[in-house]
Amino acid sequence: MTASSAMPATGAASASAASFRRRRDRTASSPARRPRASSSSRAVVAAANAANAADAADAEDASSSSGAHIVWFRAGDLRVHDHPGLAEAAAMTTRAVIPLFVFDPSEIAHGTPSDARALHEAVVALRASLRALGSDLVVRVGDPSMEMPSVAAALGATSLAAARELEWARVAGWRETLAALRAAGVKCDTWHAPLRARTPAFEEARDATAAAARTGERGAPLCAFASDGDYAAATGGIAAPLPPPASLPATETKTADGDALSVVQNILARSILDADGMPDLETARAWAKMPDSAEAAEYDAAVAAAKRALSDPEFTKRRKMTASTDNAFLMFSEEKMLALAAEESAAAIPSVPFRMPGGEPEVRDFYDGFLDFYTATSNKEYRRMYDVVMENKPAAFFRLFREALALGTLSPRYVHDTARRWEAKSSRATDLCAGARRVAEQRDFQAFQAEAQLDANAEGPGISLVGAYNVVSGSL
């Protein structure tokens, strides 16, 4: 098993950017053996070492407080709401902020074409949301451990914020990228946004359990809390989601000293900022190597049939002919009625099953409609979604929004808080609200289990999964 190279950023996230908590890896090589010194000399040396370490830390912080700052978006946090990294960046009024996403074909290969479509839609929507906030999204394609340091060097970036990766299949690439950035002099901070507030007693129990597990002590548990009930009892209350930033700093770039980039550097920086690295949808889908589910295949077939029909001149002609006759007030024989029904069927656009869009704004809109299930609506798309709800109400939330949870276009805190607010506003509780809150709570506990097991250096397919791989399979 490989040791974790990035410690988690835990703690309750409040409604301000101050909730962004950071931890950095600090490794030191073992010194050579020396003659034993007196206690007084050891105290002097210790004090000097402490002072030097403090000076080095101050110098690092001073260096990283200038230059551009990168917000690294990944599958799992493709949103502007409840995003601690983006909330902190919004307060950097004197620095350029560079939101960045890298399409990694080798990672996408582990998913299905349907997964790739949802990811592509989420990234396109994220770019639009960031532009509305006065920023933009730099998009690259390739290995993040190569692309990220290249972009950081070209843009004069000295710091970066990224969500902690809890999906074991993606942890290695995430660590490798952060290591490459740190080697290039970029200060990397990670964040985590748990649903339940983390108390000091909780963190003490968690850290002690992880330390015991790392020693290889026989029978040592990997997680401090064996059940979701124990976990909930040990934490504080439910944390509120962060609001989207009102605006973001521009993507203008400067050197680490705050000076303008050289002419050559500026040309390179502008080429990165202005280049549209967004792949087209079919290219992204082609990277996926896993077969689609039957449901996704049915959707693709229906879309293809609808496109073929709409591009057929004869079909268009039949639609115009049937639309010109209003049969509502005419009496026909049964034979004539059947003939008319067949004619109208031949002219009807093939129906396409409902599919949840991938982008954050649409997902949030459909979540509002989902909670409004028991309210009469004329919204045709909501009504199509309600057909899915009726098939299995207890599992409806997870079935409809599992991809949104995997991509991070919805956060558990947003799901929980919105359901609670809806119930308070309508003065009634519903089974759909309860189901949404329950999934958010289960996901939070699952994320804690994955976090604890990674901290204990227990990695592999057996650990709890919180990313796309298990969410798409339809189980928590």
Secondary structure in CASP SS format (residue, H / E / C, confidence):
PFRMAT SS
TARGET T0000
AUTHOR 0000-0000-0000
METHOD secondary structure of the structure
MODEL  1
M C 1.00
T C 1.00
A C 1.00
S C 1.00
S C 1.00
A C 1.00
M C 1.00
P C 1.00
A C 1.00
T C 1.00
G C 1.00
A C 1.00
A C 1.00
S C 1.00
A C 1.00
S C 1.00
A H 1.00
A H 1.00
S H 1.00
F C 1.00
R C 1.00
R C 1.00
R C 1.00
R C 1.00
D C 1.00
R C 1.00
T C 1.00
A C 1.00
S C 1.00
S C 1.00
P C 1.00
A C 1.00
R C 1.00
R C 1.00
P C 1.00
R C 1.00
A C 1.00
S C 1.00
S H 1.00
S H 1.00
S H 1.00
R H 1.00
A H 1.00
V H 1.00
V H 1.00
A H 1.00
A H 1.00
A H 1.00
N H 1.00
A H 1.00
A H 1.00
N H 1.00
A H 1.00
A H 1.00
D H 1.00
A H 1.00
A H 1.00
D H 1.00
A H 1.00
E H 1.00
D H 1.00
A H 1.00
S H 1.00
S H 1.00
S C 1.00
S C 1.00
G C 1.00
A E 1.00
H E 1.00
I E 1.00
V E 1.00
W E 1.00
F E 1.00
R C 1.00
A C 1.00
G C 1.00
D C 1.00
L C 1.00
R C 1.00
V C 1.00
H C 1.00
D C 1.00
H C 1.00
P H 1.00
G H 1.00
L H 1.00
A H 1.00
E H 1.00
A H 1.00
A H 1.00
A C 1.00
M C 1.00
T C 1.00
T C 1.00
R C 1.00
A C 1.00
V E 1.00
I E 1.00
P E 1.00
L E 1.00
F E 1.00
V E 1.00
F E 1.00
D C 1.00
P H 1.00
S H 1.00
E H 1.00
I H 1.00
A C 1.00
H C 1.00
G C 1.00
T C 1.00
P H 1.00
S H 1.00
D H 1.00
A H 1.00
R H 1.00
A H 1.00
L H 1.00
H H 1.00
E H 1.00
A H 1.00
V H 1.00
V H 1.00
A H 1.00
L H 1.00
R H 1.00
A H 1.00
S H 1.00
L H 1.00
R H 1.00
A H 1.00
L C 1.00
G C 1.00
S C 1.00
D C 1.00
L C 1.00
V E 1.00
V E 1.00
R E 1.00
V E 1.00
G C 1.00
D C 1.00
P H 1.00
S H 1.00
M H 1.00
E H 1.00
M H 1.00
P H 1.00
S H 1.00
V H 1.00
A H 1.00
A H 1.00
A H 1.00
L H 1.00
G C 1.00
A E 1.00
T E 1.00
S E 1.00
L E 1.00
A E 1.00
A E 1.00
A E 1.00
R C 1.00
E C 1.00
L C 1.00
E C 1.00
W H 1.00
A H 1.00
R H 1.00
V H 1.00
A H 1.00
G H 1.00
W H 1.00
R H 1.00
E H 1.00
T H 1.00
L H 1.00
A H 1.00
A H 1.00
L H 1.00
R H 1.00
A H 1.00
A C 1.00
G C 1.00
V C 1.00
K E 1.00
C E 1.00
D E 1.00
T E 1.00
W E 1.00
H C 1.00
A C 1.00
P C 1.00
L C 1.00
R E 1.00
A C 1.00
R C 1.00
T C 1.00
P H 1.00
A H 1.00
F H 1.00
E H 1.00
E H 1.00
A H 1.00
R H 1.00
D H 1.00
A H 1.00
T H 1.00
A H 1.00
A H 1.00
A H 1.00
A H 1.00
R H 1.00
T C 1.00
G C 1.00
E C 1.00
R C 1.00
G C 1.00
A C 1.00
P C 1.00
L C 1.00
C C 1.00
A C 1.00
F C 1.00
A C 1.00
S C 1.00
D H 1.00
G H 1.00
D H 1.00
Y H 1.00
A H 1.00
A H 1.00
A H 1.00
T C 1.00
G C 1.00
G C 1.00
I E 1.00
A C 1.00
A C 1.00
P C 1.00
L C 1.00
P C 1.00
P C 1.00
P C 1.00
A C 1.00
S C 1.00
L C 1.00
P C 1.00
A C 1.00
T C 1.00
E C 1.00
T C 1.00
K E 1.00
T C 1.00
A C 1.00
D C 1.00
G C 1.00
D C 1.00
A E 1.00
L C 1.00
S C 1.00
V H 1.00
V H 1.00
Q H 1.00
N H 1.00
I H 1.00
L H 1.00
A H 1.00
R H 1.00
S H 1.00
I H 1.00
L H 1.00
D H 1.00
A C 1.00
D C 1.00
G C 1.00
M C 1.00
P C 1.00
D C 1.00
L H 1.00
E H 1.00
T H 1.00
A H 1.00
R H 1.00
A H 1.00
W H 1.00
A C 1.00
K C 1.00
M C 1.00
P C 1.00
D C 1.00
S C 1.00
A H 1.00
E H 1.00
A H 1.00
A H 1.00
E H 1.00
Y H 1.00
D H 1.00
A H 1.00
A H 1.00
V H 1.00
A H 1.00
A H 1.00
A H 1.00
K H 1.00
R H 1.00
A H 1.00
L H 1.00
S C 1.00
D C 1.00
P H 1.00
E H 1.00
F H 1.00
T H 1.00
K H 1.00
R H 1.00
R H 1.00
K H 1.00
M H 1.00
T H 1.00
A H 1.00
S C 1.00
T C 1.00
D C 1.00
N C 1.00
A C 1.00
F C 1.00
L C 1.00
M C 1.00
F C 1.00
S C 1.00
E H 1.00
E H 1.00
K H 1.00
M H 1.00
L H 1.00
A H 1.00
L H 1.00
A H 1.00
A H 1.00
E H 1.00
E H 1.00
S H 1.00
A H 1.00
A H 1.00
A C 1.00
I C 1.00
P C 1.00
S C 1.00
V C 1.00
P C 1.00
F C 1.00
R C 1.00
M C 1.00
P C 1.00
G C 1.00
G C 1.00
E H 1.00
P H 1.00
E H 1.00
V H 1.00
R H 1.00
D H 1.00
F H 1.00
Y H 1.00
D H 1.00
G H 1.00
F H 1.00
L H 1.00
D C 1.00
F C 1.00
Y C 1.00
T C 1.00
A C 1.00
T C 1.00
S C 1.00
N C 1.00
K H 1.00
E H 1.00
Y H 1.00
R H 1.00
R H 1.00
M H 1.00
Y H 1.00
D H 1.00
V H 1.00
V H 1.00
M H 1.00
E H 1.00
N C 1.00
K H 1.00
P H 1.00
A H 1.00
A H 1.00
F H 1.00
F H 1.00
R H 1.00
L H 1.00
F H 1.00
R H 1.00
E H 1.00
A H 1.00
L H 1.00
A H 1.00
L H 1.00
G C 1.00
T C 1.00
L C 1.00
S C 1.00
P H 1.00
R H 1.00
Y H 1.00
V H 1.00
H H 1.00
D H 1.00
T H 1.00
A H 1.00
R H 1.00
R H 1.00
W H 1.00
E H 1.00
A H 1.00
K H 1.00
S H 1.00
S C 1.00
R C 1.00
A C 1.00
T C 1.00
D H 1.00
L H 1.00
C H 1.00
A H 1.00
G H 1.00
A H 1.00
R H 1.00
R H 1.00
V H 1.00
A H 1.00
E H 1.00
Q H 1.00
R H 1.00
D H 1.00
F H 1.00
Q H 1.00
A H 1.00
F H 1.00
Q H 1.00
A H 1.00
E H 1.00
A H 1.00
Q H 1.00
L H 1.00
D H 1.00
A C 1.00
N C 1.00
A C 1.00
E C 1.00
G C 1.00
P C 1.00
G C 1.00
I C 1.00
S C 1.00
L C 1.00
V C 1.00
G C 1.00
A H 1.00
Y H 1.00
N H 1.00
V H 1.00
V C 1.00
S C 1.00
G C 1.00
S C 1.00
L C 1.00
END
